[in-house]
Amino acid sequence: MPATFSLHIRSADRDFYEGPCAALSLRVSDGELGLLANHSPLVAAVVPGLLSYRTAEGETVRLAAGGGIVRFVNNDALVLLDSVETPEEIDISRARAAAEAAQEALKAASSPQERRKARADLDRAKNRLHVAETTE
């Protein structure tokens, strides 16, 4: 059995997972981050993207993660996210409609704030589509 660490994944509306983890991969502000047992301590900003983890039993779980933060200290990882969804929870037609609406909002944006919001909405919708469509 591979070395494991404790993983806690929480979002604004639920505690998603708490248990042993053999590997964790997620997007952070400066790229992709992979964590294994005994990783050095860190704190990083999580950006919307695919989050995957492998349980001690070898099952790989893929999630659509919203923005947030990850902290790893003493073989304990805490991932706090705005949102987290399994592929089964994602309504593909709704995600496609959200992506189209965000693209239109991006085209119509007249201020930097409107562009940032539209870009964030578009990134989230694309991430949800990617996670849902590559797991079908």
Beta strands, then each sheet from edge to edge (+ up, - down):
strand 1: 5-11
strand 2: 15-21
strand 3: 23-28
strand 4: 31-36
strand 5: 42-46
strand 6: 49-54
strand 7: 60-65
strand 8: 68-73
strand 9: 76-81
strand 10: 84-85
sheet 1: 2+ 1- 9- 8+ 5-
sheet 2: 4+ 3- 6+ 7- 10+
end
